[in-house]
Amino acid sequence: MLPSLPWRDVVRAFGKAGWQHDSTRSSHYIMTRPGQPGLLSIPMHNPVKRGTLRKLIREAGLTVQQFIDLL
């Protein structure tokens, strides 16, 4: 089962998957991945809700298990 996580843990896990900080807009941490179109907009909330986290994982092209292994 996917846990609710603090936004910093989410950013750290996506960083391990090759995503990099691009900018910070309002209360969102924006990440991009070189060679991959699109971006991830991670809300700086504690915790990031499970549904939002699931959507971010899907947008990053990962499975839930791959993401959990990055934690």
C-alpha positions as CSV (number, residue, x, y, z in Angstrom):
1,M,0.0,0.0,0.0
2,L,1.2,3.5,-0.9
3,P,1.9,5.6,2.2
4,S,1.2,9.3,2.6
5,L,4.6,11.0,2.6
6,P,6.1,14.4,3.4
7,W,6.8,16.3,0.1
8,R,10.6,16.3,0.8
9,D,10.6,12.5,0.8
10,V,8.6,12.5,-2.5
11,V,11.1,14.9,-4.1
12,R,14.1,12.8,-2.8
13,A,12.6,9.6,-4.4
14,F,11.9,11.2,-7.7
15,G,15.5,12.6,-7.6
16,K,16.8,9.1,-7.4
17,A,14.8,8.3,-10.5
18,G,16.5,11.1,-12.5
19,W,14.2,14.0,-12.0
20,Q,15.7,17.4,-11.2
21,H,14.5,20.6,-9.6
22,D,13.5,23.1,-12.2
23,S,11.7,25.8,-10.2
24,T,9.4,26.6,-7.3
25,R,6.1,28.1,-8.1
26,S,3.9,29.2,-5.3
27,S,3.6,26.1,-3.1
28,H,4.7,23.6,-5.8
29,Y,8.1,22.1,-6.4
30,I,8.6,21.7,-10.1
31,M,10.8,18.8,-11.4
32,T,11.9,17.9,-14.9
33,R,13.8,15.0,-16.4
34,P,16.4,15.5,-19.1
35,G,15.3,13.8,-22.3
36,Q,11.7,13.4,-21.2
37,P,8.9,15.8,-22.0
38,G,6.7,17.1,-19.3
39,L,7.2,18.0,-15.6
40,L,6.1,17.0,-12.2
41,S,4.4,19.6,-10.0
42,I,4.8,18.3,-6.4
43,P,2.7,20.2,-3.8
44,M,4.7,21.2,-0.8
45,H,2.3,19.7,1.6
46,N,2.8,17.4,4.6
47,P,1.7,14.8,3.8
48,V,1.2,14.6,0.0
49,K,-2.1,12.8,-0.3
50,R,-2.1,9.3,-1.7
51,G,-4.2,10.1,-4.8
52,T,-1.9,13.0,-5.7
53,L,1.1,10.8,-5.1
54,R,-0.3,8.1,-7.3
55,K,-0.9,10.6,-10.1
56,L,2.6,11.9,-9.9
57,I,4.0,8.3,-10.0
58,R,2.0,7.6,-13.1
59,E,3.1,10.9,-14.8
60,A,6.8,10.0,-14.0
61,G,6.4,6.7,-15.8
62,L,6.9,4.6,-12.7
63,T,4.9,1.9,-11.0
64,V,4.0,2.2,-7.4
65,Q,6.5,-0.6,-6.5
66,Q,9.3,1.1,-8.4
67,F,8.6,4.3,-6.5
68,I,8.4,2.5,-3.1
69,D,11.8,0.9,-3.9
70,L,13.3,4.4,-4.4
71,L,12.2,5.5,-0.9
